[in-house]
């Protein structure tokens, strides 16, 4: 953690938010230990440009932060990965594993990627990665190539979707560009993707107030249960914990019991899962309701307010849009998206057939 005292260095005008971001995403992530390493590092993903003199001042702050952490006997998660990486033998014959398969690769951080690169020992086929750039919601982009993980010309995009109906996939894809690229130039095209089954149309509902939203979602849940969908096959997701009461009230309005998702526990068979969009990652339900997509909730106002530089706003909007995409694509057969007017600007792209609210 970058302490306040470390930031109290004279001769700079950087905000504490900027300093913390620079520490987390550059200095600590890349495990920079001296001035020369920080001077020469490529600050990929950091939009604010800084000159040589500014870097010198910044390094004096980060050097002090490192000294404080050492004096207090504290380490960061990146430190832990770095130390483990340093213990991996360099000789291929002594590597602990012959191969590694990595899922959700889009959410790897720099420290984790460096660890995997060391684990592969430079073998050309030592690692297999599976991921989706459209679901990158946790990490800032960085160069895999700089860590020895060069996937250029060695990757391909799966274009058959077995999990989500054509209607849901086509609707959710409108949230993302037709082509997504990483900083190394690898591209992932979304055109030509097909789903192997059809389903009912996605419903987008604009509500006057939270009471109308609660009643509409409750009736929708009751309808899915009458159709034969089991309670544990239904999920209700919101942007943050602050909106969870809206989700719980909607489930109860539908005559069911809500169970809040945790990091490990799964809801009982007779309960409907509710949780934040981040917890939706990796899950699957026959029916999903994404609630509280209000203008002042999505994208998250707190994330926008905490942006250290206006140049970083684009990244915030992109990850917020990807977060909505992740929540919507947890649905296999039925998808409902609701919000209280005025709705999130994202819903204009998500459902470009919607005109001034209403129900489709």
Residue frames relative to the residue before (quaternion, step in Angstrom):
aa qw qx qy qz dx dy dz
X 1.0000 0.0000 0.0000 0.0000 0.00 0.00 0.00
X 0.3658 -0.7125 0.5531 0.2294 3.56 -0.95 0.89
X 0.2593 -0.8091 0.5087 0.1389 3.58 -0.37 1.21
X 0.6563 -0.5302 0.3680 0.3907 3.54 -1.25 0.50
X 0.6469 0.5368 -0.3375 0.4237 3.59 0.91 -0.87
X 0.6327 0.5319 -0.3424 0.4466 3.60 1.05 -0.67
X 0.6742 0.4943 -0.2912 0.4652 3.59 1.14 -0.58
X 0.6014 0.5808 -0.3568 0.4167 3.58 1.24 -0.24
X 0.3142 0.7166 -0.5420 0.3067 3.53 0.69 1.16
X 0.4023 -0.7382 0.4887 0.2329 3.56 -0.75 1.00
X 0.7186 0.4788 -0.3267 0.3843 3.53 -1.30 0.39
X 0.7198 0.3459 -0.2710 0.5374 3.58 1.14 0.43
X 0.2862 -0.7583 0.5615 0.1671 3.57 -1.27 0.35
X 0.3650 0.7425 -0.4890 0.2762 3.58 1.20 0.43
X 0.4468 -0.6813 0.5086 0.2783 3.56 -0.99 0.80
X 0.6212 -0.5409 0.4095 0.3922 3.55 -1.24 0.40
X 0.5931 0.5580 -0.3635 0.4525 3.59 1.12 -0.61
X 0.6615 0.4940 -0.3112 0.4707 3.57 0.93 -0.87
X 0.6505 0.5294 -0.3173 0.4427 3.58 0.92 -0.89
X 0.6656 0.4976 -0.3068 0.4640 3.56 0.93 -0.88
X 0.6483 0.5117 -0.3134 0.4687 3.59 1.01 -0.79
X 0.6557 0.5063 -0.3087 0.4673 3.58 0.97 -0.85
X 0.6349 0.5258 -0.3212 0.4662 3.56 1.06 -0.76
X 0.7197 0.4666 -0.2607 0.4431 3.56 0.74 -1.07
X 0.7910 0.3800 -0.1715 0.4478 3.56 0.78 -1.08
X 0.7618 0.3082 -0.1931 0.5361 3.60 1.18 -0.35
X 0.7792 0.3843 -0.2210 0.4431 3.57 0.32 -1.26
X 0.7446 0.3843 -0.2302 0.4949 3.58 0.69 -1.05
X 0.6424 0.5456 -0.3336 0.4224 3.60 0.91 -0.87
X 0.7545 0.3538 -0.1924 0.5182 3.59 0.93 -0.92
X 0.3729 -0.7588 0.4636 0.2652 3.58 1.33 0.07
X 0.1686 0.8015 -0.5452 0.1785 3.55 0.84 1.07
X 0.1463 -0.8431 0.5169 0.0267 3.55 -0.70 1.11
X 0.7931 0.1825 -0.1201 0.5686 3.61 1.19 -0.20
X 0.7112 -0.4804 0.3226 0.3991 3.52 -1.34 0.37
X 0.6459 0.5410 -0.3323 0.4240 3.58 0.91 -0.82
X 0.6520 0.5134 -0.3168 0.4594 3.58 0.99 -0.81
X 0.6781 0.4689 -0.2984 0.4809 3.59 0.96 -0.82
X 0.6103 0.5695 -0.3452 0.4289 3.58 1.02 -0.76
X 0.7865 0.3709 -0.1637 0.4659 3.57 0.92 -0.92
X 0.5177 0.6721 -0.4236 0.3174 3.61 1.19 -0.30
X 0.3976 -0.6743 0.5664 0.2580 3.58 -1.15 0.70
X 0.2794 -0.7959 0.5213 0.1290 3.56 -0.56 1.20
X 0.0159 0.8342 -0.5499 0.0388 3.61 0.72 1.06
X 0.7813 0.2981 -0.2487 0.4887 3.54 -0.96 0.93
X 0.6557 0.4533 -0.3126 0.5166 3.59 1.27 -0.22
X 0.3024 -0.8178 0.4672 0.1462 3.55 -0.39 1.25
X 0.6355 0.5432 -0.3358 0.4339 3.60 1.08 -0.68
X 0.2933 -0.7643 0.5495 0.1669 3.58 -0.69 1.08
X 0.0496 -0.7872 0.6145 0.0170 3.56 -1.03 0.81
X 0.3981 -0.7288 0.5161 0.2098 3.54 -1.08 0.80
X 0.7540 -0.4135 0.2711 0.4324 3.54 -1.34 0.08
X 0.6668 0.4970 -0.3046 0.4643 3.60 0.89 -0.91
X 0.6451 0.5151 -0.3232 0.4627 3.57 1.03 -0.80
X 0.6316 0.5277 -0.3387 0.4560 3.57 1.02 -0.74
X 0.6176 0.5469 -0.3516 0.4425 3.58 1.02 -0.74
X 0.6623 0.4914 -0.3052 0.4762 3.57 0.94 -0.89
X 0.6516 0.5188 -0.3156 0.4546 3.56 0.94 -0.89
X 0.6592 0.5108 -0.3290 0.4430 3.58 0.92 -0.83
X 0.6084 0.5500 -0.3619 0.4431 3.59 1.04 -0.66
X 0.6330 0.5104 -0.3225 0.4846 3.60 1.15 -0.64
X 0.7066 0.4669 -0.2724 0.4567 3.57 0.81 -1.00
X 0.5982 0.5514 -0.3577 0.4585 3.59 1.11 -0.63
X 0.6520 0.5024 -0.3078 0.4773 3.54 1.03 -0.82
X 0.6308 0.5319 -0.3331 0.4564 3.57 1.02 -0.77
X 0.6349 0.5234 -0.3280 0.4640 3.58 0.97 -0.83
X 0.6565 0.5160 -0.3130 0.4524 3.56 0.93 -0.90
X 0.6427 0.5216 -0.3239 0.4582 3.59 1.01 -0.79
X 0.6476 0.5157 -0.3213 0.4598 3.57 0.94 -0.87
X 0.6546 0.5153 -0.3073 0.4600 3.58 0.96 -0.88
X 0.6631 0.5146 -0.3003 0.4532 3.56 0.95 -0.92
X 0.7189 0.4255 -0.2393 0.4949 3.57 1.08 -0.73
X 0.4428 -0.7170 0.4416 0.3079 3.60 1.27 -0.05
X 0.4878 0.6616 -0.4224 0.3818 3.56 1.13 0.66
X 0.1236 -0.7772 0.6129 0.0705 3.55 -1.21 0.60
X 0.4004 -0.6738 0.5583 0.2720 3.55 -1.26 0.43
X 0.6643 -0.4826 0.3701 0.4346 3.58 -1.27 0.19
X 0.6230 0.5272 -0.3414 0.4663 3.58 1.06 -0.71
X 0.5963 0.5526 -0.3565 0.4603 3.60 1.09 -0.66
X 0.6528 0.5234 -0.3127 0.4496 3.56 0.92 -0.94
X 0.6618 0.4900 -0.3072 0.4770 3.58 0.89 -0.93
X 0.6420 0.5386 -0.3221 0.4405 3.57 1.00 -0.82
X 0.6719 0.4940 -0.3022 0.4617 3.57 0.93 -0.86
X 0.6423 0.5056 -0.3225 0.4772 3.58 1.02 -0.80
X 0.6322 0.5387 -0.3279 0.4501 3.56 0.98 -0.84
X 0.6594 0.5253 -0.3067 0.4418 3.57 0.98 -0.83
X 0.6599 0.5095 -0.3174 0.4518 3.61 1.18 -0.43
X 0.5363 0.6250 -0.4147 0.3870 3.61 1.22 -0.25
X 0.4311 -0.7184 0.4720 0.2744 3.61 -0.67 0.98
X 0.4694 -0.6936 0.4779 0.2650 3.57 -1.10 0.70
X 0.6140 0.5481 -0.3596 0.4397 3.60 1.16 -0.43
X 0.5054 -0.6835 0.4308 0.3029 3.64 -0.69 1.03
X 0.6533 0.5392 -0.3260 0.4198 3.58 0.96 -0.79
X 0.7215 0.4393 -0.2446 0.4761 3.59 1.16 -0.50
X 0.4143 0.7161 -0.4720 0.3047 3.60 1.24 0.07
X 0.5174 -0.6836 0.4142 0.3057 3.62 -0.91 0.83
X 0.7919 0.1736 -0.0934 0.5779 3.62 1.12 -0.55
X 0.4659 -0.6731 0.5022 0.2788 3.54 -1.16 0.64
X 0.7980 0.0084 0.0434 0.6011 3.58 1.03 -0.87
X 0.1079 -0.7735 0.6193 0.0815 3.57 -1.29 0.40
X 0.1973 -0.7494 0.6233 0.1048 3.56 -1.06 0.87
X 0.1096 -0.8143 0.5700 0.0008 3.58 -0.70 1.12
X 0.1528 -0.7832 0.5985 0.0711 3.58 -0.65 1.13
X 0.8004 0.2395 -0.2138 0.5062 3.58 -1.30 0.41
X 0.1297 0.8582 -0.4886 0.0892 3.56 1.04 0.80
X 0.5733 0.6092 -0.3903 0.3844 3.60 1.14 -0.47
X 0.7031 0.4580 -0.2665 0.4742 3.60 1.19 -0.40
X 0.3858 0.7085 -0.4992 0.3162 3.60 1.20 0.31
X 0.2935 -0.7218 0.5972 0.1903 3.52 -1.14 0.70
X 0.7184 -0.4492 0.3055 0.4345 3.56 -1.27 0.18
X 0.6760 0.5002 -0.3056 0.4466 3.60 0.85 -0.93
X 0.6597 0.4970 -0.3100 0.4707 3.59 0.98 -0.82
X 0.6520 0.5177 -0.3142 0.4562 3.59 0.98 -0.87
X 0.6347 0.5170 -0.3343 0.4671 3.59 1.00 -0.76
X 0.6226 0.5390 -0.3306 0.4610 3.58 1.01 -0.80
X 0.6812 0.4841 -0.2942 0.4638 3.60 0.90 -0.92
X 0.6153 0.5436 -0.3467 0.4536 3.58 1.04 -0.75
X 0.6626 0.4861 -0.3038 0.4820 3.57 0.99 -0.81
X 0.6315 0.5537 -0.3272 0.4332 3.57 1.03 -0.79
X 0.6658 0.5012 -0.2977 0.4658 3.59 1.10 -0.71
X 0.2896 -0.8089 0.4752 0.1899 3.58 1.20 -0.38
X 0.6717 -0.5234 0.3013 0.4291 3.59 1.11 0.56
X 0.4347 0.6885 -0.4773 0.3304 3.60 1.23 0.07
X 0.5239 -0.6845 0.4022 0.3086 3.64 -0.80 0.95
X 0.7919 0.2199 -0.1263 0.5556 3.61 1.11 -0.59
X 0.2922 0.8006 -0.4787 0.2108 3.55 1.13 0.62
X 0.7847 0.2525 -0.1197 0.5534 3.58 1.16 -0.59
X 0.0933 -0.7536 0.6468 0.0705 3.54 -1.17 0.69
X 0.1186 -0.8102 0.5733 0.0287 3.57 -0.70 1.11
X 0.0523 -0.7544 0.6529 0.0442 3.55 -1.16 0.73
X 0.2430 0.7792 -0.5454 0.1907 3.58 -0.79 0.95
X 0.2739 -0.7315 0.6042 0.1575 3.52 -1.38 0.07
X 0.3809 -0.7449 0.4981 0.2278 3.59 -0.47 1.16
X 0.6073 0.5726 -0.3509 0.4245 3.57 1.14 -0.55
X 0.7154 0.4115 -0.2463 0.5081 3.58 1.23 -0.36
X 0.3916 0.7040 -0.5028 0.3135 3.60 1.16 0.45
X 0.1085 0.8265 -0.5374 0.1276 3.57 -0.28 1.27
X 0.7065 0.4789 -0.2588 0.4523 3.59 1.24 -0.16
X 0.8179 0.2932 -0.1109 0.4825 3.59 0.92 -0.84
X 0.4712 -0.6128 0.5505 0.3152 3.53 -1.26 0.56
X 0.5464 -0.6157 0.4364 0.3631 3.63 -1.06 0.60
X 0.0473 0.7703 -0.6353 0.0299 3.56 -1.19 0.63
X 0.5771 -0.6099 0.4266 0.3363 3.55 -1.26 0.35
X 0.3166 -0.7317 0.5761 0.1802 3.55 -0.67 1.13
X 0.6015 0.5898 -0.3537 0.4064 3.56 1.03 -0.81
X 0.6381 0.5439 -0.3281 0.4352 3.59 1.03 -0.81
X 0.7011 0.4308 -0.2603 0.5051 3.58 1.22 -0.41
X 0.6062 -0.5801 0.3487 0.4176 3.56 1.29 0.12
X 0.5887 0.5307 -0.3763 0.4798 3.58 1.28 0.30
X 0.0684 0.8262 -0.5501 0.1004 3.56 0.18 1.27
X 0.0774 -0.8293 0.5534 -0.0029 3.56 -0.34 1.29
X 0.3891 0.7431 -0.4776 0.2612 3.59 1.22 0.05
X 0.8337 0.1503 -0.1490 0.5101 3.53 -0.84 1.07
X 0.6967 0.4496 -0.2637 0.4930 3.58 1.28 0.01
X 0.6541 0.4939 -0.3165 0.4776 3.56 1.25 0.23
X 0.0610 -0.7775 0.6229 0.0611 3.54 -1.25 0.34
X 0.4254 -0.7113 0.5146 0.2198 3.54 -1.26 0.59
X 0.3696 -0.7017 0.5660 0.2249 3.56 -0.88 0.98
X 0.1426 -0.8387 0.5244 0.0348 3.59 -0.77 0.97
X 0.6254 0.4704 -0.3603 0.5077 3.58 1.24 0.31
X 0.1767 -0.7978 0.5739 0.0545 3.55 -0.64 1.21
X 0.1661 -0.8174 0.5480 0.0621 3.57 -0.55 1.20
X 0.6876 0.5446 -0.2649 0.4007 3.59 1.19 -0.38
X 0.8031 0.2685 -0.0994 0.5226 3.59 0.95 -0.87
X 0.5400 -0.6410 0.4364 0.3273 3.56 -0.98 0.84
X 0.6590 -0.5050 0.3832 0.4049 3.54 -1.26 0.45
X 0.6658 0.5262 -0.3129 0.4264 3.59 0.90 -0.91
X 0.6917 0.4620 -0.2837 0.4771 3.59 0.88 -0.88
X 0.6598 0.5125 -0.3206 0.4464 3.58 0.89 -0.89
X 0.6746 0.4998 -0.3039 0.4503 3.60 0.86 -0.93
X 0.6539 0.5089 -0.3102 0.4661 3.57 1.03 -0.80
X 0.6958 0.4788 -0.2827 0.4546 3.58 0.82 -0.98
X 0.6147 0.5717 -0.3539 0.4124 3.61 1.02 -0.71
X 0.5715 0.6014 -0.3852 0.4041 3.60 1.17 -0.41
X 0.5806 0.5916 -0.3710 0.4186 3.58 1.24 -0.33
X 0.7599 0.3652 -0.1683 0.5108 3.58 1.18 -0.57
X 0.5860 -0.5427 0.4478 0.4020 3.59 -1.22 0.34
X 0.5982 -0.5733 0.4105 0.3807 3.58 -1.18 0.45
X 0.7764 0.1494 -0.1022 0.6037 3.60 1.22 -0.46
X 0.1275 -0.7722 0.6200 0.0555 3.55 -0.93 0.97
X 0.0924 -0.8067 0.5833 0.0232 3.58 -0.98 0.86
X 0.3300 -0.7103 0.5750 0.2366 3.54 -1.19 0.54
X 0.7110 -0.4899 0.2929 0.4106 3.58 -1.27 0.17
X 0.6486 0.5031 -0.3256 0.4692 3.61 1.23 -0.25
X 0.6042 -0.5992 0.3454 0.3957 3.58 1.28 0.05
X 0.4569 0.6497 -0.4773 0.3760 3.60 1.22 0.18
X 0.1589 -0.8091 0.5629 0.0562 3.58 -0.81 1.01
X 0.1509 -0.7599 0.6286 0.0687 3.51 -1.19 0.72
X 0.1648 -0.8166 0.5495 0.0637 3.57 -0.37 1.23
X 0.2742 -0.7808 0.5428 0.1435 3.57 -0.99 0.84
X 0.5001 0.6296 -0.4390 0.4010 3.58 1.25 -0.04
X 0.7781 0.3515 -0.2531 0.4549 3.54 -1.12 0.66
X 0.4954 0.6480 -0.4409 0.3746 3.60 1.23 -0.05
X 0.0859 -0.7983 0.5951 0.0344 3.57 -0.96 0.84
X 0.3017 -0.6999 0.6100 0.2169 3.53 -1.30 0.46
X 0.4639 -0.7190 0.4522 0.2518 3.57 -1.06 0.72
X 0.7827 0.1964 -0.1552 0.5698 3.62 1.23 0.05
X 0.4119 -0.6850 0.5511 0.2396 3.54 -1.32 0.45
X 0.0734 -0.7776 0.6218 0.0570 3.50 -1.36 0.26
X 0.6936 -0.4458 0.3328 0.4577 3.58 -1.25 -0.07
X 0.6272 -0.5439 0.3858 0.4025 3.60 -1.18 0.45
X 0.5232 -0.5934 0.5101 0.3374 3.54 -1.22 0.56
X 0.2598 -0.7530 0.5863 0.1473 3.57 -1.09 0.78
X 0.0600 -0.7599 0.6468 0.0248 3.57 -0.93 0.96
X 0.0451 -0.8353 0.5467 -0.0383 3.57 -0.52 1.18
X 0.1775 -0.7556 0.6257 0.0772 3.54 -0.84 1.09
X 0.1312 -0.8268 0.5466 0.0212 3.58 -0.62 1.17
X 0.5479 -0.6271 0.4478 0.3258 3.56 -1.17 0.61
X 0.7935 -0.0480 0.0704 0.6025 3.57 1.03 -0.80
X 0.7062 -0.4751 0.3170 0.4184 3.55 -1.31 0.17
X 0.5892 0.5741 -0.3679 0.4334 3.58 1.14 -0.54
X 0.6563 0.4854 -0.3113 0.4867 3.58 0.95 -0.85
X 0.6359 0.5246 -0.3323 0.4583 3.59 0.98 -0.80
X 0.6440 0.5344 -0.3203 0.4439 3.58 0.89 -0.95
X 0.6905 0.4838 -0.2820 0.4579 3.57 0.87 -0.95
X 0.6601 0.5145 -0.3159 0.4469 3.59 0.95 -0.86
X 0.6758 0.4772 -0.2963 0.4772 3.58 0.89 -0.93
X 0.6251 0.5463 -0.3367 0.4444 3.59 1.01 -0.79
X 0.6735 0.4785 -0.2976 0.4784 3.58 0.92 -0.86
X 0.6240 0.5379 -0.3345 0.4575 3.57 1.07 -0.73
X 0.6418 0.5122 -0.3146 0.4762 3.58 0.99 -0.85
X 0.6522 0.5115 -0.3175 0.4607 3.58 0.89 -0.91
X 0.6406 0.5311 -0.3177 0.4546 3.58 1.04 -0.77
X 0.6557 0.5023 -0.3229 0.4621 3.57 0.97 -0.80
X 0.6368 0.5206 -0.3299 0.4633 3.58 1.04 -0.75
X 0.6375 0.5110 -0.3278 0.4744 3.59 1.02 -0.72
X 0.6464 0.5258 -0.3120 0.4565 3.58 1.15 -0.63
X 0.6185 -0.5725 0.3421 0.4157 3.57 1.26 -0.15
X 0.4598 0.6478 -0.4685 0.3865 3.60 1.26 0.15
X 0.3762 -0.7353 0.5158 0.2274 3.60 -0.79 0.94
X 0.6558 -0.5362 0.3473 0.4022 3.62 -1.11 0.59
X 0.7176 0.4459 -0.2713 0.4610 3.61 0.87 -0.87
X 0.6092 0.5165 -0.3579 0.4838 3.59 1.31 0.14
X 0.6341 0.4855 -0.3202 0.5095 3.56 1.34 0.25
X 0.0507 -0.7926 0.6075 0.0141 3.59 -0.97 0.88
X 0.1271 -0.7640 0.6288 0.0688 3.56 -1.12 0.73
X 0.0440 -0.8362 0.5455 -0.0360 3.56 -0.61 1.16
X 0.0962 -0.7687 0.6318 0.0264 3.53 -1.22 0.75
X 0.6831 -0.5263 0.3232 0.3899 3.56 -1.24 0.40
X 0.8243 -0.0193 0.0657 0.5621 3.59 0.83 -0.92
X 0.7099 -0.4540 0.3245 0.4296 3.56 -1.29 0.17
X 0.5780 0.6077 -0.3772 0.3929 3.59 1.12 -0.57
X 0.7199 0.4278 -0.2463 0.4879 3.60 1.14 -0.58
X 0.4166 0.7332 -0.4617 0.2751 3.61 1.22 -0.04
X 0.6063 0.5454 -0.3858 0.4313 3.68 0.96 -0.58
X 0.6152 0.5347 -0.3537 0.4589 3.62 1.07 -0.62
X 0.6526 0.5059 -0.3107 0.4708 3.57 1.01 -0.80
X 0.6611 0.5101 -0.3091 0.4553 3.57 0.90 -0.92
X 0.6571 0.5156 -0.3125 0.4525 3.59 0.94 -0.88
X 0.6437 0.5234 -0.3246 0.4543 3.59 1.02 -0.76
X 0.6376 0.5172 -0.3255 0.4691 3.59 0.99 -0.83
X 0.6714 0.4898 -0.2951 0.4714 3.56 0.93 -0.89
X 0.6172 0.5391 -0.3433 0.4589 3.59 1.09 -0.67
X 0.6772 0.4691 -0.2803 0.4927 3.57 1.20 -0.51
X 0.5585 -0.6442 0.3678 0.3712 3.57 1.29 0.18
X 0.6081 0.5525 -0.3479 0.4516 3.58 1.21 0.43
X 0.4576 -0.6528 0.5333 0.2828 3.55 -1.38 0.12
X 0.2998 -0.7641 0.5498 0.1552 3.58 -0.89 0.98
X 0.0949 -0.7590 0.6411 0.0624 3.54 -1.17 0.68
X 0.3426 -0.7644 0.5102 0.1948 3.56 -0.61 1.14
X 0.4571 -0.6929 0.4925 0.2615 3.55 -0.89 0.98
X 0.1524 -0.7577 0.6265 0.1011 3.53 -1.13 0.74
X 0.7170 -0.4311 0.3139 0.4488 3.56 -1.26 -0.20
X 0.8110 0.2367 -0.1086 0.5239 3.60 1.10 -0.54
X 0.7143 0.4823 -0.2738 0.4267 3.57 0.81 -1.00
X 0.2493 -0.7360 0.6099 0.1550 3.55 -1.17 0.73
X 0.5684 -0.6143 0.4129 0.3593 3.61 -1.02 0.71
X 0.5654 -0.5765 0.4641 0.3641 3.55 -1.22 0.52
X 0.6958 -0.5142 0.3128 0.3919 3.55 -1.25 0.48
X 0.7334 0.4241 -0.2353 0.4764 3.60 1.08 -0.66
X 0.6508 0.5070 -0.3119 0.4713 3.61 1.23 0.27
X 0.3732 -0.7041 0.5649 0.2142 3.52 -1.27 0.61
X 0.4089 -0.7337 0.4930 0.2269 3.57 -0.78 1.05
X 0.0181 -0.7514 0.6590 0.0266 3.53 -1.09 0.81
X 0.2077 0.7882 -0.5594 0.1505 3.58 -1.05 0.66
X 0.6255 -0.5210 0.4161 0.4053 3.52 -1.33 0.00
X 0.6625 -0.5193 0.3634 0.3992 3.55 -1.23 0.43
X 0.6147 0.5521 -0.3599 0.4333 3.59 1.03 -0.66
X 0.6848 0.4788 -0.2896 0.4668 3.60 1.01 -0.75
X 0.5370 0.6231 -0.4033 0.4009 3.59 1.26 -0.23
X 0.4968 0.6952 -0.4133 0.3148 3.57 1.20 -0.54
X 0.8407 0.1971 -0.1616 0.4778 3.55 -0.86 1.02
X 0.6221 0.5446 -0.3430 0.4459 3.60 1.27 -0.10
X 0.1517 -0.7721 0.6103 0.0917 3.56 -1.31 0.26
X 0.0020 -0.7832 0.6207 -0.0354 3.57 -1.01 0.91
X 0.5406 -0.5968 0.4679 0.3642 3.58 -1.16 0.47
X 0.7990 0.0954 -0.0308 0.5929 3.57 1.07 -0.74
X 0.0374 -0.7994 0.5993 -0.0222 3.58 -0.93 0.94
X 0.1209 -0.7391 0.6575 0.0823 3.53 -1.12 0.83
X 0.1326 -0.7586 0.6343 0.0683 3.57 -0.84 1.01
X 0.1026 -0.8503 0.5162 -0.0098 3.55 -0.32 1.31
X 0.8175 0.3272 -0.2056 0.4271 3.51 -1.45 0.07
X 0.3140 0.7335 -0.5364 0.2750 3.59 0.96 0.85
X 0.1479 0.8108 -0.5391 0.1734 3.53 0.70 1.20
X 0.6639 -0.5219 0.3669 0.3901 3.54 -1.23 0.46
X 0.7561 0.3811 -0.2118 0.4882 3.59 0.96 -0.83
X 0.6446 0.4873 -0.3292 0.4885 3.59 1.25 0.37
X 0.8001 0.1055 -0.0155 0.5903 3.57 1.00 -0.89
X 0.4361 -0.2658 -0.8229 0.2493 1.62 -1.14 2.25
X 0.6605 -0.5512 0.3528 0.3680 3.52 -1.22 0.60
X 0.4203 -0.7192 0.4909 0.2551 3.64 -0.64 1.06
X 0.6416 0.5361 -0.3426 0.4284 3.59 1.00 -0.77
X 0.6365 0.5123 -0.3381 0.4670 3.60 1.02 -0.71
X 0.6491 0.5098 -0.3192 0.4656 3.57 0.97 -0.81
X 0.6712 0.5054 -0.2973 0.4535 3.58 0.95 -0.88
X 0.7088 0.4672 -0.2577 0.4615 3.58 1.11 -0.67
X 0.4217 0.6918 -0.4813 0.3345 3.58 1.25 0.08
X 0.3846 -0.7524 0.4923 0.2088 3.56 -0.73 1.08
X 0.7910 0.1049 -0.0323 0.6019 3.57 1.11 -0.61
X 0.5581 -0.6309 0.4176 0.3408 3.58 -0.94 0.85
X 0.5837 0.5944 -0.3687 0.4122 3.57 1.14 -0.54
X 0.6540 0.5167 -0.3165 0.4529 3.60 1.20 -0.44
X 0.4516 0.7186 -0.4408 0.2921 3.58 1.25 -0.21
X 0.6174 0.5685 -0.3524 0.4140 3.57 0.98 -0.79
X 0.6523 0.5086 -0.3155 0.4650 3.58 0.98 -0.82
X 0.6299 0.5330 -0.3330 0.4564 3.57 1.01 -0.80
X 0.6745 0.4858 -0.2978 0.4694 3.58 0.85 -0.95
X 0.6407 0.5316 -0.3328 0.4428 3.59 0.97 -0.81
X 0.7045 0.4541 -0.2864 0.4641 3.60 0.80 -0.94
X 0.6152 0.5307 -0.3506 0.4658 3.61 1.08 -0.61
X 0.6391 0.5115 -0.3136 0.4813 3.56 1.05 -0.80
X 0.6463 0.5074 -0.3166 0.4738 3.60 0.99 -0.83
X 0.6126 0.5604 -0.3457 0.4372 3.58 1.07 -0.72
X 0.6458 0.4925 -0.3131 0.4923 3.60 0.97 -0.81
X 0.6153 0.5468 -0.3341 0.4591 3.59 1.03 -0.80
X 0.6524 0.5144 -0.3152 0.4587 3.59 0.90 -0.91
X 0.6677 0.5057 -0.3087 0.4507 3.60 0.86 -0.94
X 0.6891 0.4920 -0.2897 0.4463 3.59 0.88 -0.91
X 0.7210 0.4496 -0.2570 0.4605 3.58 0.97 -0.78
X 0.4549 0.6316 -0.4854 0.3982 3.60 1.19 0.39
X 0.6183 0.5679 -0.3328 0.4295 3.60 1.26 -0.38
X 0.3144 -0.7425 0.5623 0.1835 3.56 -0.98 0.85
X 0.8444 0.1659 -0.0386 0.5079 3.60 0.67 -1.11
X 0.8187 0.1633 -0.0334 0.5495 3.59 0.86 -0.97
X 0.0176 0.7941 -0.6067 0.0333 3.58 -0.93 0.92
X 0.0347 -0.7654 0.6424 -0.0147 3.53 -0.96 1.02
X 0.0600 -0.7781 0.6251 0.0146 3.58 -0.91 0.95
X 0.0121 0.8225 -0.5657 0.0579 3.58 -0.70 1.09
X 0.0760 0.7724 -0.6298 0.0316 3.51 -1.34 0.33
X 0.4534 -0.6499 0.5358 0.2916 3.53 -1.33 0.30
X 0.5255 -0.6556 0.4462 0.3081 3.56 -0.89 0.95
X 0.5446 -0.2449 -0.8007 0.0482 1.53 -1.89 1.66
X 0.4744 -0.7029 0.4662 0.2520 3.54 -1.02 0.90
X 0.6666 -0.4712 0.4032 0.4136 3.52 -1.36 0.28
X 0.5541 -0.6203 0.4479 0.3279 3.54 -1.05 0.78
X 0.5761 0.6097 -0.3781 0.3917 3.60 1.13 -0.53
X 0.6341 0.5596 -0.3437 0.4082 3.58 1.04 -0.67
X 0.5487 0.5954 -0.3973 0.4320 3.58 1.22 -0.33
X 0.6887 0.4307 -0.2637 0.5202 3.57 1.13 -0.69
X 0.6281 0.5658 -0.3310 0.4192 3.53 1.02 -0.84
X 0.7965 0.0758 -0.0202 0.5995 3.58 0.94 -0.87
X 0.0745 -0.8547 0.5129 0.0299 3.57 0.22 1.23
X 0.5670 0.5551 -0.4033 0.4557 3.55 1.29 0.23
X 0.5400 0.6247 -0.4047 0.3928 3.58 1.29 -0.20
X 0.0782 -0.7914 0.6060 0.0182 3.55 -0.99 0.84
X 0.8650 -0.1087 0.0428 0.4880 3.54 -0.39 1.25
X 0.7165 -0.4365 0.2546 0.4810 3.58 1.04 0.71
X 0.4534 0.6839 -0.5003 0.2766 3.49 -1.32 -0.20
X 0.5152 -0.6467 0.4953 0.2667 3.51 -1.33 -0.22
X 0.0373 -0.7788 0.6258 0.0215 3.52 -0.92 0.95
